Every structure is written in C-alpha cells, then in structure tokens.
Amino acid sequence: MLITKFYSADMCVKYSELKPDQIISTQKFSLDESFVRHYLQSTRDKAATKNIKFAPPMSLAALAVRAAVNDLQIPGGTLHLTQEVEFFGPFPIGESIFCTATLLQNSVRAGMRIMVIGLVIKNNTESQIMSGKSTITLPI
C-alpha cells in the first residue's frame, strides 16, 4: 500500500538537481502473509511457510530499495553496487512500515552518476526497525 510518492509517473527526474539530505521517497507498506510467501518463494528461502508470524528482514530492505528506485524512476542499465543494512527488531505480519529514503551523495565519476541513498524504516509506533544505505550507479 502506497501513501506518498516523491515524483508522479509523468514527471521526469533530473538527477543532477537532487541534493544531499533531500528526501527522495516516502512510502507506507503493509506486509501481508501473501507477500511474505511470494518473497520466500522468489528467494528460494527454505523457511517454514506455515504460520508465518514475522517478515524476513531482507524483504523489508527490498521494499525500501524498490520504493526509492521506483520513485526516482531509475532507468535500466543501473547497477546496484552496495547495500548496508541494520535491523533493530522483528516485523510482525500485518503491521505497516514507513519507508523513507534520503539522498546522501550525488556525484559523477568516470561518466557515471553515483547516488548513495540512506534508508530508514519505522513501524506503527515510529520505532526504527531498519536503517541502511544503498549505492547505485546509472549512466549519465
């Protein structure tokens, strides 16, 4: 479930105009059991699929990165170079999460744009349950 988007689908993102500390994506998701089952199947995770009570931590990270990439309208040809994440507790199925992505770095080197994106996920009580950063490159 999406609550806000940084850019509309018909708006062109000018990456050179994005500045560090700028919020580039804010979205709200509710992870249901169906999403978690699909995630486990797609990753071939052998975790028990009966009575799933908590979402796998990396499914949260995947949603946060996907939200930022979609909101920034990142094109094909993009390389996801690194990802660092830290989790602070479990995420029960059925609760909502709030993902915020902030641009940490936006530079050009050797003909490629390098963007470092900070990621924060909070739960319904606004407790932080994940933080991280993702580095991507895209053609200029």
Z-matrix of the N, CA and C atoms (Angstrom, degrees):
N
C 1 1.454
C 2 1.526 1 107.99
N 3 1.295 2 116.49 1 128.56
C 4 1.458 3 123.35 2 -176.38
C 5 1.520 4 109.59 3 -102.11
N 6 1.350 5 118.20 4 131.94
C 7 1.457 6 117.28 5 175.57
C 8 1.524 7 112.50 6 -106.88
N 9 1.304 8 117.95 7 -36.94
C 10 1.455 9 118.75 8 178.61
C 11 1.510 10 109.55 9 -143.39
N 12 1.303 11 115.26 10 155.36
C 13 1.456 12 121.38 11 176.23
C 14 1.511 13 107.87 12 -131.41
N 15 1.314 14 114.90 13 147.73
C 16 1.452 15 120.67 14 179.93
C 17 1.528 16 110.84 15 -74.57
N 18 1.323 17 117.51 16 -43.36
C 19 1.458 18 123.14 17 179.87
C 20 1.515 19 109.41 18 -125.55
N 21 1.322 20 117.26 19 149.77
C 22 1.453 21 120.59 20 173.55
C 23 1.525 22 108.34 21 -82.42
N 24 1.314 23 116.40 22 160.56
C 25 1.461 24 121.75 23 -175.66
C 26 1.524 25 112.74 24 -60.94
N 27 1.319 26 118.26 25 -28.35
C 28 1.456 27 120.00 26 -177.10
C 29 1.529 28 113.08 27 -94.87
N 30 1.323 29 117.80 28 4.69
C 31 1.455 30 121.87 29 -178.98
C 32 1.526 31 109.54 30 -96.98
N 33 1.304 32 117.37 31 134.66
C 34 1.455 33 122.38 32 179.69
C 35 1.532 34 109.30 33 -88.51
N 36 1.318 35 116.84 34 129.21
C 37 1.454 36 121.55 35 179.54
C 38 1.521 37 108.83 36 -84.55
N 39 1.320 38 116.63 37 128.98
C 40 1.464 39 122.29 38 175.44
C 41 1.526 40 106.76 39 -102.00
N 42 1.326 41 115.23 40 96.27
C 43 1.461 42 120.69 41 -173.37
C 44 1.519 43 112.76 42 -60.07
N 45 1.318 44 117.69 43 -32.65
C 46 1.465 45 120.73 44 -179.29
C 47 1.524 46 112.02 45 -66.35
N 48 1.331 47 117.78 46 -20.13
C 49 1.466 48 121.26 47 -178.99
C 50 1.531 49 113.11 48 -90.66
N 51 1.325 50 117.50 49 -8.70
C 52 1.466 51 120.30 50 179.28
C 53 1.521 52 109.29 51 -75.57
N 54 1.317 53 116.17 52 136.75
C 55 1.461 54 121.98 53 -175.31
C 56 1.532 55 111.21 54 -116.21
N 57 1.345 56 116.68 55 149.01
C 58 1.469 57 119.56 56 174.72
C 59 1.525 58 111.59 57 -54.91
N 60 1.303 59 115.85 58 145.93
C 61 1.469 60 126.32 59 -177.80
C 62 1.525 61 113.15 60 76.12
N 63 1.322 62 117.64 61 3.50
C 64 1.461 63 121.23 62 177.39
C 65 1.522 64 109.28 63 -82.46
N 66 1.326 65 116.86 64 132.07
C 67 1.463 66 120.71 65 174.88
C 68 1.519 67 107.52 66 -73.93
N 69 1.322 68 116.12 67 124.80
C 70 1.459 69 120.79 68 -175.84
C 71 1.523 70 113.09 69 -109.86
N 72 1.322 71 117.38 70 -10.57
C 73 1.462 72 119.75 71 178.92
C 74 1.521 73 109.45 72 -162.10
N 75 1.318 74 115.65 73 135.37
C 76 1.462 75 121.58 74 169.44
C 77 1.521 76 106.98 75 -137.58
N 78 1.306 77 115.32 76 121.91
C 79 1.459 78 119.59 77 -179.25
C 80 1.520 79 110.11 78 -142.12
N 81 1.316 80 114.14 79 154.49
C 82 1.458 81 121.92 80 177.10
C 83 1.524 82 108.00 81 -118.33
N 84 1.330 83 115.95 82 134.31
C 85 1.456 84 121.42 83 178.03
C 86 1.518 85 109.83 84 -129.91
N 87 1.306 86 115.54 85 151.02
C 88 1.454 87 121.94 86 169.38
C 89 1.517 88 106.28 87 -120.62
N 90 1.308 89 115.89 88 114.94
C 91 1.464 90 119.23 89 -179.91
C 92 1.517 91 108.97 90 -85.65
N 93 1.326 92 115.24 91 116.70
C 94 1.458 93 118.79 92 177.10
C 95 1.525 94 109.44 93 -100.54
N 96 1.302 95 115.85 94 173.65
C 97 1.452 96 121.18 95 -176.61
C 98 1.528 97 111.39 96 -62.15
N 99 1.325 98 117.19 97 -35.59
C 100 1.458 99 121.30 98 179.36
C 101 1.530 100 110.85 99 -61.88
N 102 1.335 101 117.13 100 -45.01
C 103 1.462 102 120.67 101 178.14
C 104 1.518 103 110.22 102 -59.34
N 105 1.333 104 116.88 103 -46.01
C 106 1.460 105 120.76 104 -177.23
C 107 1.525 106 110.41 105 -63.91
N 108 1.333 107 117.76 106 -41.90
C 109 1.473 108 120.50 107 177.69
C 110 1.539 109 110.52 108 -60.39
N 111 1.335 110 116.92 109 -44.36
C 112 1.463 111 120.14 110 178.92
C 113 1.529 112 110.91 111 -63.97
N 114 1.322 113 116.21 112 -39.91
C 115 1.465 114 119.65 113 178.11
C 116 1.528 115 110.07 114 -61.94
N 117 1.329 116 117.25 115 -47.19
C 118 1.464 117 121.01 116 -179.46
C 119 1.528 118 111.24 117 -61.82
N 120 1.324 119 116.73 118 -39.55
C 121 1.466 120 120.26 119 177.95
C 122 1.525 121 111.53 120 -66.92
N 123 1.330 122 117.02 121 -43.76
C 124 1.467 123 120.16 122 -177.01
C 125 1.524 124 112.35 123 -67.64
N 126 1.323 125 116.77 124 -28.72
C 127 1.465 126 120.30 125 179.28
C 128 1.517 127 111.85 126 -95.34
N 129 1.326 128 115.27 127 -0.51
C 130 1.475 129 122.10 128 -178.57
C 131 1.513 130 111.59 129 57.46
N 132 1.304 131 115.27 130 32.70
C 133 1.456 132 121.84 131 177.37
C 134 1.523 133 108.47 132 -71.58
N 135 1.296 134 116.40 133 132.55
C 136 1.465 135 121.10 134 -177.58
C 137 1.533 136 112.31 135 -90.27
N 138 1.313 137 116.79 136 13.76
C 139 1.461 138 120.42 137 178.87
C 140 1.519 139 109.95 138 -59.49
N 141 1.299 140 115.46 139 151.52
C 142 1.468 141 120.19 140 178.87
C 143 1.528 142 109.01 141 -58.27
N 144 1.326 143 116.15 142 132.77
C 145 1.461 144 119.63 143 -179.46
C 146 1.520 145 112.01 144 -102.84
N 147 1.321 146 117.42 145 2.81
C 148 1.459 147 120.15 146 175.46
C 149 1.521 148 108.33 147 -97.94
N 150 1.303 149 115.99 148 141.12
C 151 1.463 150 121.59 149 178.80
C 152 1.529 151 112.76 150 53.35
N 153 1.309 152 115.05 151 50.25
C 154 1.462 153 119.90 152 177.66
C 155 1.526 154 107.89 153 -69.43
N 156 1.327 155 116.60 154 125.18
C 157 1.463 156 120.64 155 -178.58
C 158 1.522 157 112.53 156 -111.54
N 159 1.335 158 116.37 157 -25.70
C 160 1.460 159 120.06 158 -176.75
C 161 1.525 160 109.80 159 -132.45
N 162 1.314 161 115.31 160 146.03
C 163 1.463 162 120.97 161 176.81
C 164 1.523 163 109.18 162 -77.74
N 165 1.338 164 117.23 163 142.18
C 166 1.470 165 119.07 164 174.33
C 167 1.526 166 109.42 165 -61.18
N 168 1.315 167 118.18 166 136.61
C 169 1.463 168 120.08 167 -177.46
C 170 1.529 169 114.03 168 -53.83
N 171 1.316 170 117.91 169 -41.15
C 172 1.460 171 119.34 170 -177.79
C 173 1.522 172 112.63 171 -68.06
N 174 1.343 173 118.13 172 -20.10
C 175 1.466 174 118.87 173 175.26
C 176 1.522 175 110.08 174 -66.98
N 177 1.336 176 117.01 175 -33.11
C 178 1.467 177 120.87 176 176.00
C 179 1.525 178 110.25 177 -66.49
N 180 1.327 179 116.32 178 -45.21
C 181 1.463 180 120.17 179 179.00
C 182 1.529 181 110.60 180 -61.72
N 183 1.325 182 116.53 181 -41.38
C 184 1.469 183 120.53 182 179.29
C 185 1.525 184 111.14 183 -61.21
N 186 1.326 185 117.42 184 -41.90
C 187 1.464 186 120.51 185 178.32
C 188 1.523 187 111.53 186 -64.82
N 189 1.322 188 117.26 187 -41.86
C 190 1.463 189 120.93 188 -178.65
C 191 1.529 190 110.95 189 -63.83
N 192 1.333 191 116.63 190 -44.81
C 193 1.469 192 120.05 191 179.20
C 194 1.524 193 109.82 192 -66.41
N 195 1.330 194 117.35 193 -43.93
C 196 1.468 195 120.78 194 179.67
C 197 1.523 196 110.78 195 -59.35
N 198 1.319 197 117.36 196 -42.08
C 199 1.468 198 120.87 197 179.72
C 200 1.524 199 110.57 198 -60.54
N 201 1.327 200 117.03 199 -46.98
C 202 1.465 201 120.42 200 -179.16
C 203 1.528 202 111.26 201 -65.16
N 204 1.320 203 117.35 202 -44.93
C 205 1.467 204 121.22 203 -179.63
C 206 1.525 205 110.63 204 -62.85
N 207 1.330 206 117.23 205 -42.95
C 208 1.463 207 120.14 206 178.59
C 209 1.524 208 112.05 207 -65.74
N 210 1.326 209 116.98 208 -44.94
C 211 1.463 210 119.70 209 -178.74
C 212 1.528 211 111.98 210 -66.19
N 213 1.326 212 116.48 211 -31.69
C 214 1.465 213 120.01 212 177.60
C 215 1.524 214 112.31 213 -84.83
N 216 1.322 215 117.16 214 -3.35
C 217 1.463 216 122.27 215 -179.94
C 218 1.531 217 110.72 216 53.48
N 219 1.324 218 115.52 217 46.71
C 220 1.460 219 121.48 218 -179.44
C 221 1.536 220 108.75 219 -64.81
N 222 1.345 221 117.53 220 127.69
C 223 1.471 222 120.65 221 -176.10
C 224 1.524 223 112.99 222 -80.93
N 225 1.335 224 115.02 223 169.05
C 226 1.456 225 120.61 224 171.78
C 227 1.519 226 108.86 225 -60.78
N 228 1.316 227 116.98 226 156.62
C 229 1.463 228 120.53 227 -177.34
C 230 1.510 229 112.25 228 92.64
N 231 1.317 230 115.90 229 0.78
C 232 1.455 231 121.59 230 179.39
C 233 1.524 232 109.59 231 -82.68
N 234 1.310 233 116.85 232 139.93
C 235 1.460 234 121.60 233 174.99
C 236 1.518 235 109.37 234 -109.32
N 237 1.302 236 115.56 235 131.06
C 238 1.456 237 122.01 236 173.96
C 239 1.524 238 105.49 237 -92.65
N 240 1.333 239 117.15 238 104.62
C 241 1.460 240 121.18 239 -172.01
C 242 1.515 241 113.94 240 -81.10
N 243 1.323 242 115.86 241 -51.82
C 244 1.469 243 118.73 242 -176.55
C 245 1.514 244 110.29 243 -141.90
N 246 1.310 245 113.61 244 159.36
C 247 1.452 246 120.06 245 173.52
C 248 1.521 247 107.92 246 -148.53
N 249 1.315 248 115.38 247 130.89
C 250 1.458 249 121.93 248 174.85
C 251 1.512 250 106.51 249 -122.74
N 252 1.324 251 117.26 250 130.30
C 253 1.461 252 120.16 251 178.08
C 254 1.521 253 110.26 252 -137.75
N 255 1.298 254 114.24 253 150.85
C 256 1.460 255 121.95 254 176.03
C 257 1.524 256 106.73 255 -135.66
N 258 1.331 257 115.76 256 131.20
C 259 1.461 258 121.45 257 -178.99
C 260 1.522 259 109.41 258 -109.92
N 261 1.343 260 115.44 259 143.77
C 262 1.461 261 120.53 260 -174.74
C 263 1.521 262 113.78 261 -116.62
N 264 1.312 263 117.41 262 7.94
C 265 1.456 264 119.78 263 178.65
C 266 1.511 265 110.81 264 162.36
N 267 1.317 266 116.60 265 171.04
C 268 1.467 267 120.66 266 -178.14
C 269 1.526 268 111.69 267 -75.64
N 270 1.326 269 114.20 268 160.16
C 271 1.450 270 120.43 269 176.56
C 272 1.523 271 108.82 270 -120.90
N 273 1.337 272 117.54 271 106.82
C 274 1.461 273 120.49 272 -179.73
C 275 1.532 274 112.26 273 -67.98
N 276 1.322 275 115.44 274 139.36
C 277 1.461 276 121.77 275 176.54
C 278 1.532 277 108.69 276 -58.23
N 279 1.338 278 114.93 277 138.54
C 280 1.463 279 120.77 278 176.50
C 281 1.514 280 114.67 279 96.55
N 282 1.316 281 118.26 280 -16.17
C 283 1.463 282 120.11 281 177.31
C 284 1.532 283 109.02 282 -85.27
N 285 1.312 284 115.64 283 163.38
C 286 1.459 285 120.91 284 178.31
C 287 1.517 286 110.61 285 -95.77
N 288 1.322 287 114.98 286 150.80
C 289 1.460 288 120.92 287 172.69
C 290 1.522 289 108.12 288 -124.10
N 291 1.306 290 115.12 289 150.64
C 292 1.455 291 122.75 290 -179.34
C 293 1.521 292 107.69 291 -118.86
N 294 1.323 293 116.30 292 114.21
C 295 1.469 294 122.50 293 -176.52
C 296 1.523 295 109.88 294 -102.61
N 297 1.310 296 115.67 295 128.94
C 298 1.462 297 121.10 296 175.50
C 299 1.517 298 107.96 297 -125.89
N 300 1.321 299 115.56 298 131.40
C 301 1.460 300 121.31 299 176.64
C 302 1.520 301 108.43 300 -118.03
N 303 1.320 302 115.46 301 132.53
C 304 1.461 303 122.58 302 -179.27
C 305 1.519 304 108.50 303 -123.63
N 306 1.303 305 116.58 304 135.77
C 307 1.456 306 120.41 305 177.30
C 308 1.527 307 108.81 306 -73.35
N 309 1.331 308 116.64 307 124.20
C 310 1.459 309 121.48 308 179.20
C 311 1.523 310 111.77 309 -99.62
N 312 1.340 311 116.15 310 -34.40
C 313 1.469 312 120.72 311 -179.12
C 314 1.516 313 108.46 312 -148.70
N 315 1.321 314 115.91 313 141.92
C 316 1.460 315 121.96 314 177.49
C 317 1.523 316 106.77 315 -143.89
N 318 1.333 317 115.89 316 101.93
C 319 1.463 318 119.34 317 -175.76
C 320 1.524 319 110.74 318 -138.82
N 321 1.325 320 115.29 319 168.22
C 322 1.459 321 121.78 320 177.78
C 323 1.520 322 107.55 321 -122.91
N 324 1.340 323 114.75 322 129.23
C 325 1.464 324 121.06 323 176.63
C 326 1.517 325 108.39 324 -142.53
N 327 1.301 326 115.93 325 135.19
C 328 1.471 327 122.84 326 175.79
C 329 1.529 328 111.87 327 48.92
N 330 1.329 329 116.52 328 41.61
C 331 1.454 330 120.88 329 176.20
C 332 1.516 331 115.79 330 76.07
N 333 1.323 332 116.86 331 11.65
C 334 1.467 333 121.08 332 178.66
C 335 1.521 334 109.36 333 -125.90
N 336 1.319 335 116.66 334 141.95
C 337 1.458 336 121.58 335 174.04
C 338 1.529 337 107.61 336 -85.88
N 339 1.301 338 116.59 337 130.62
C 340 1.464 339 122.57 338 178.03
C 341 1.519 340 107.53 339 -112.98
N 342 1.317 341 115.39 340 123.50
C 343 1.462 342 120.97 341 179.09
C 344 1.521 343 109.05 342 -122.92
N 345 1.321 344 115.45 343 129.14
C 346 1.459 345 121.46 344 173.98
C 347 1.521 346 106.59 345 -108.51
N 348 1.317 347 115.43 346 124.86
C 349 1.464 348 121.91 347 -174.93
C 350 1.524 349 109.24 348 -116.14
N 351 1.325 350 116.34 349 124.85
C 352 1.458 351 121.67 350 174.66
C 353 1.519 352 109.72 351 -85.97
N 354 1.322 353 117.15 352 137.37
C 355 1.458 354 122.29 353 -177.11
C 356 1.527 355 110.52 354 -122.39
N 357 1.322 356 115.84 355 134.63
C 358 1.462 357 121.42 356 175.20
C 359 1.524 358 107.77 357 -134.20
N 360 1.325 359 115.90 358 133.59
C 361 1.465 360 120.72 359 173.89
C 362 1.520 361 107.68 360 -122.59
N 363 1.331 362 114.40 361 131.19
C 364 1.466 363 121.41 362 175.92
C 365 1.521 364 108.99 363 -120.48
N 366 1.325 365 115.29 364 156.09
C 367 1.465 366 119.86 365 178.03
C 368 1.524 367 110.52 366 -96.68
N 369 1.336 368 115.82 367 -170.67
C 370 1.473 369 121.47 368 -177.37
C 371 1.527 370 113.82 369 -58.01
N 372 1.324 371 117.26 370 -29.28
C 373 1.466 372 120.18 371 -178.98
C 374 1.527 373 111.63 372 -93.26
N 375 1.346 374 115.71 373 10.03
C 376 1.457 375 123.71 374 179.90
C 377 1.524 376 113.20 375 66.78
N 378 1.335 377 116.27 376 20.08
C 379 1.458 378 120.58 377 172.13
C 380 1.518 379 108.05 378 -81.59
N 381 1.313 380 116.13 379 135.77
C 382 1.454 381 119.90 380 179.53
C 383 1.518 382 109.08 381 -73.49
N 384 1.334 383 116.51 382 127.43
C 385 1.461 384 120.33 383 179.13
C 386 1.524 385 112.48 384 -113.03
N 387 1.333 386 117.00 385 -10.72
C 388 1.463 387 120.62 386 176.09
C 389 1.519 388 109.61 387 -156.68
N 390 1.320 389 115.35 388 145.24
C 391 1.454 390 120.98 389 168.05
C 392 1.519 391 106.73 390 -138.46
N 393 1.295 392 115.54 391 157.96
C 394 1.451 393 118.29 392 179.03
C 395 1.501 394 111.29 393 179.29
N 396 1.322 395 113.44 394 -177.22
C 397 1.454 396 118.89 395 173.67
C 398 1.515 397 108.15 396 -149.47
N 399 1.302 398 113.41 397 152.53
C 400 1.456 399 122.18 398 -176.20
C 401 1.523 400 107.85 399 -132.01
N 402 1.320 401 116.39 400 134.62
C 403 1.458 402 121.18 401 177.92
C 404 1.525 403 108.29 402 -111.78
N 405 1.321 404 115.52 403 126.69
C 406 1.471 405 120.90 404 179.25
C 407 1.522 406 108.94 405 -129.58
N 408 1.324 407 115.23 406 152.51
C 409 1.463 408 120.59 407 172.48
C 410 1.517 409 107.56 408 -122.64
N 411 1.315 410 115.10 409 147.74
C 412 1.452 411 119.83 410 176.08
C 413 1.516 412 109.23 411 -143.99
N 414 1.313 413 115.96 412 151.64
C 415 1.476 414 118.89 413 179.11
C 416 1.512 415 111.47 414 -62.31
N 417 1.311 416 116.22 415 147.69
C 418 1.469 417 120.27 416 177.92
C 419 1.512 418 109.44 417 -78.47
